[in-house]
Amino acid sequence: MIGINEKGWEIEMTPVFSHRPEGYECPFCCIWGIERPDQGTKQRDIIYQNEKVTAFIAGKWWPNNKGHVLIVPNQHFENIYELPADYAAEIHRAAQLTAFAMKSTYGCEGISTRQHNEPAGNQDVWHYHLHVYPRYRNDQLYLSKGSQSDPEERSFYADKLRSWIKENSQFEHYFHEDTHQNDRSS
């Protein structure tokens, strides 16, 4: 893999720490059709999208932290070791935007982000992703287990966050014209 350093020079980047099984079909790449166009996977769950990243309501929820968001690069990078700095910066811009939207629409008392790398680091999807959780006092996030969420309930949370992002002009520089439009069906 070829990368570009901060001086604009091409450098060889080798995915040294890969754990992706042979023949792996990435579920995150399918969201926006990188690997399988027009699949429509979770399109209505997308709250923000630009040329580098997509943020969407996660399919797996924790009991007291509903509506948590995953932010993924639109290009496939397995983990933090492969992730270029410009994508990392864009992921964290989207995380900050998501945090503001959650604070405003969910009424949460705090925000947690977390990210996992390699099996020992608890990574179970072989595409870099950052979790953004709404937090509440004594919510026991780290003491509970997640389960699959209802698509209709996800849509409710996605609509809230997407609307907040669109309505807040002070964040206009985050929200590009090519951002996800609510005209794609799931």
Buried (B, 14 or more C-beta within 10 A) or exposed (E): EEBEEEEEEEEEBEEEEEBBEEEBEBBBBBBBBBBEEEBBBBBBBBBBBBEBBBBBBBBEBBEBBBBBBBBBBBBBBBBBBBBBEEBBEBBBBBBBBBBBBBBBBBEBEEBBBEBBBBEEEEBEBBBBBBBBBBBBEEBEBEEEEBEEBEEEEBBEBBBBBBBBBBEBEEBEEBBEEEBBEEEEEE
